[in-house]
């Protein structure tokens, strides 16, 4: 049971971390494109 719990936790952390990185990337790209448009 412990092994399954730790696997689920690892998957959850990986999913959360990746989605957090992706949202940060999207915000960064939005600012990047906004600067190009306003130029």
N, C-alpha and C positions, 0 to 999 in steps of 0.2 A: 504493500500500500504506500509506503514511504517513497519508493522509487517512482510510482505513478504520480504521486503528489508533486514531487520535485520536478518531474518532466512537465507536468501541467503548468507549474509555476514558471519554469524556464521558457516555455512557449508563450505564456502570457506576457512575461517581461520582454521577450524578443519582439512580440507583436506590438506592445506599447512603445518600445524604444524606436522601432522602425516607423511607426505612425507618427511619433513625435518628430523624428528626423525629417520625415516627408513633409509634415506641416511647416516645419522651419524652412525647408527648401522652397516650398511653394510661396511662403511669405517673402523669402529672399528674391525669388524670380519675379514676383509681382513688383517689388521695388525696382528691380533691374529693368523690366519692361516699361515701367512707369517713367523712369528717367529717360529712356530712349524716346518714348512718345512725347514727353514734354520738351525734348531737346529742340 
